[in-house]
Amino acid sequence: MITFCTLFDSYYLDKGLTLYRSLEKCTKEFKLYIFCFDDKSYEVLSGLELKSAIIIHHSRIEDDELLKLKKERSKAEYCWTCTPVIIEYVLKNYQEESCTYIDSDLYFFRDPHILFDEIKAANANIVITEHRFKDNWNGRRLCKRSGKYCVEFNYFDQSANAWEALTWWKQKCYEWCYHRYEPDRMGDQKYLERFPELFQGVYELASLGGGVAPWNLGRYGLCGIEKGQPVLLDKETGNEFPLIFYHFQNLRYLSENTVNISSGTHSKKTKDAIYRPYLAQVERCRRELKEYGITFSVKKIYSSNRLIAFLQGNVLRFKVKSMTDIYHLEQFR
């Protein structure tokens, strides 16, 4: 049995439900602890009777210290602050052997047991996942800004090593967790760079199929479809690998009917193989959620800085690098 946890509110409910449906399709042996960060998401998910999900209201983790931080940080920054908190909560209160945090905008194309077989073989206590930026000027710039590792697939077990790292990470996120690029920190993410030097049992996920995303998709190309799922080619090494999960981090809606996927590749075949199944599932989930009165804003905002938040919500979504990044959603309805 694989144990995951994630968090989101009703604004991300379509993506969170899509994540769950992808796991349900790919593997039967999993549990997903979903921490709902508003009342509406808790109400809706509790009513859906998701057999492999445990639905938890945000108030279960919030103490006075977190509630104080909640007032000081943006919604996204507060969620980042709570990432180590929810992992800790699952390990402590449900006594799971391990817990893997996954972002709510991930989508699994294949059984994640492939990744956990690797983790078991490595005898790891803690797993971190590289961004795998391109090895060029822009890739090095992105790594400097956002960090070598991504908070998207982060495994911790019940070992002393894992608890030591988790406690340290939680303390650091309480001290500072903002959408600002600083030399040694950015959100909850750059703290992970310290893990290998500070803690024992830390393992970097090796499988290229775990952690494909817009920031590294340009490194890869579609080399085929296996059992209906994409197989990618690493252009730098020539190695082929199955896509296990993709991080759909940079979707930006231009309108209710149009989305800019900001894919990071110019290959239409690669985009279609990865993005079309995801967009179709998101639209199915949106139809399902419409019955509960759930609607979605086209704006995507992270920062607590008002100027940056305005740019994120009103300007950046119109930044189009490739016209084939524009998908019209009517085709999926």
N, C-alpha and C positions, 0 to 999 in steps of 0.2 A: 504494500500500500504506500503510495506517494502522498505526502502531505504538503500542500501549498497554502500560502496566505496572500491576500491582496487587500487593497482598500480603494474606495471611491465613493462619490456621492451621486445624486440623481443626474447631474450633468454628464457623468461618464457611464451612466447605467447601460446605455446601448453597447458600449465597448466592453464593459465588465461582463455583461451577459454573453456577448460574443466570445469572450475568452472562455467562459464556462462551457459554452456549447462546443467549442473546439476541443477542449479536454474530454468532454463527454463522448465526442465522436472518435477520438484517437485512442483512448484508454478507459477501461472500466474500473481499474484499481487506483482510485485517487480520492482525496478529500481536499476541498478548497474552502478555507476559512475566509469569509468575506466580511470585512469590517466596513459597515455602512456609515458614511460620514454626514448623513442628514436623515431626517425622519422619513422622507418620501422613499428613498432607496431601501430603507429597512422594511417599510410597509410593503412595498412592491415585491421585493425578493422573498419576504416571508410568505407572501401569498402564492408565489410561483411553485412552491414545493419542489425545489431542486434537490434531488435525492443524495447527491454527493457534495452538497454545500452545507456549511454551518454558518448561519447568518448572525452577525454580532453587531449590536448597536454601539456607536462611538462612545456613548457615555460609560460603557464598561471599562474603558481604558483611561478615561480622563480624570486625573487628579487635579488638585489646585494648581500645581506647577504647570501642567499642560494647558489648563484653561487660561492661565495668564499668558502663556506663549501664543495661544490661539488669537488673542486680541491684538498681538503685536505683529503677526505675520499674515501674508496673503493666504488664501485658501490652499493654493498649491504648496507654498512653503510650509504650511502647517502639516499637510499630508506627508511631505518629505520628512519633517521632524518626527512623525509617528511611525516611520518605516521600521526602525529597530524595536519600537515599542510593541507593535503587533506581533512581530516574530517572538519576542520575549513572552508575550501574553499566551501565545499558543503553546510554547514549550513548557511554561510554568503551570498554566491552568488546565491544560488538556493532556499533559504528560506525553506528548508525541515524541517518538524517538528522534525525529528531525523535523525541520520546517524550512521550506524554501519560499522566500518572498518572490512573487512575480508581479510585474507591472500589469495594470488592468488593460493596457492596449497591446498586449501580446496576443498572438494567435498561433496555436499549435497545428502544424501540418502532419506531424507524425507522433508516434507514441513517445512520450518523454522518458520512458524507461531506458532508452538508449543513453541518455545523459546520466541517469542514476547508476547504470551499470559502470560507466566510466568513473563516477565519483566513488563507488564502492571499491573498484579496482585500485584506485589511488589511496584508499584508506584515509580520505579527507574528513576533517571536522568542519571546515569552513570552505565555501566555494565562492569565488568572485569571477566575474565575466568581463573580459576586455571589450572595449569599444571596437578595437581592430580598425582604427582609422587608416586611410591610405598613407603609405610612407612617402609623402611629398610635403611641400611647404604648407599647404592648407591642412593636411592631416596632422602635422606637428602643431600647427596653430590651434586646431580643435582639441588636441590632446592636452595642450597647455591650459586651455580655458576650462574644459569640462572634466579632465582627468583621464587617466589610462583605463579605469574600470567604470562600468555602468551599473547603476542600481536598477536591475531588471530581472536578474535570476541569481538569488543570493541564498545559499544553503548554510544552515547551522544545525549541528546536532546537540546532544545533551552533554557533550564532553566539557571538561574544565576549560580547554582551549577555546571552544566556541562561546561559552558563557563570558569568559574574560573579554573577548573581542566584542561581543554584543553589548556588554555593559559599557565598555569604553566608547563605542560608536554612539550609543544612546546619549551618553553624557555630552559628547561633542555636538550632537544635533541639538540638544537642549541649549547649549552655550551659544551656538550660531548655526543658522540654517536658512539662508536667503538666496534668492536668484540673483547673485552677484558673482562676478568672476574675480577671484583673488588668488594670489600665488599658491596658497596652500589649502584653499577651500572653495567649494561651489555647491550650494545646497547641501544635501546629505552625501554627495557623491565622492568628492576628492579625498574624503577621510579614508576611503578604501585603499588608497595608495600606501597608507601606513601599515596595513594589515600584514603583508609579508615580512616586514622588518620587526614588528612588535609582537606577533603571535605565532604560535606553533600550529601545525595542522592546516595551514592555508594552501589552497589549491586553485590554480587558474584553469577554468574550464577549457579543454583543448579542442573539443568538437566544434568545427566551424559552423555546423548546422544549428548550434545554439547561440543565438545572438546576432543574426543577420538583421540589418536595419538600414534606414536611409543614409546614415553616415558612413556605411561601409559597402553598400550594395554596388557602388561603382567599381569595387575590386572584383566583383563576380559577374558571371554571365550564365544564362540558362543553357544547359547542355542537354536537357531532355526531361521527360516526364516519366516517372516510375510509379506504377500503381496509382495513377491519377494525381501524383504529387510532384512538385518541382525538384529537380536535381540540378545543383549549381556547380560551376567551374570556377576555381580560384585562378584568376588570370596571372597572378604573380608566381604561382608554383605549378600550375597545370593540374592540380588535384581536384577530382570530382567529389562532391559530398551531398548527401540528402539534406534538404531543408527541414529542420525540426520545429523551430519556432521563428517567427518574424516579429520585430518590434515596430508597430505602426505609429511611431512617435510623432511624426510631423504632418499628419493630416490636417488640412485647413480648409474649412468650408467657405466657399465664395458666396453661396446662397443655399437655400434648402434643397436645391436640385443639382448643385454643382460643387465638386470638391477638387482641391489642388492637393495631390498626394505628395508632392515634393520628394520624389523617390530617390534622387541621387544617381539615376542611371538614364541613359538615352535609349536603351533597348526596350522597344515596345513589347516584344515577346516576353521579356523578363518581367516587365510591369504587369502585363495581363496575367501571367501565370501566378503571380503572388498577390496582386491587389484585387483582381476581379472576385476570387472566392471570398475574400475578406469583406469587401464592400457589399457583396450580395448578402452575406450573413448579417452584417450590421443593419442593412435595410430590413431584413426579416425580423430582427430583434426590435427595431423601431416600430414596425407594424404591431408586434406583440405588445410593446409598451404603450402604444397609443391608446389602448383600451383602458389604461390606468391614468390617462390624462398627462402622460409625460411628453414634453416637447424639448427641443434642444436648440440652444443658441449657436449661431455660426461663429461667435467670437471665442478665441482661445487666449486666456490670460494667465500668466504665472507670477509676475512680479508684484511686490508690495509698493514699488516706486510708481507713482501715478503717471509720470511721463512714459516710462517704459511699458506700463500696462496699457496705456492708450495706443502706443505703437503696435503692441502685440495684438490688440483686439481689432484695430482699424486699418493697419498698414501692412504688416508682415504677411497676412493671409493672401494679399494680392501680389506677392513676390513670386512670379512664375518663371522658372528657369527653362522649362521645356513645355511646349504646347501639348505633348502627349501625356503630361502630368495631369491634365484636366480630364476628369471623368464626369459624365452626365448620369445622374443617379436613376433617372426614369427607367433605364434599361434593366435595372435590378428589381423593379417593383412589379 
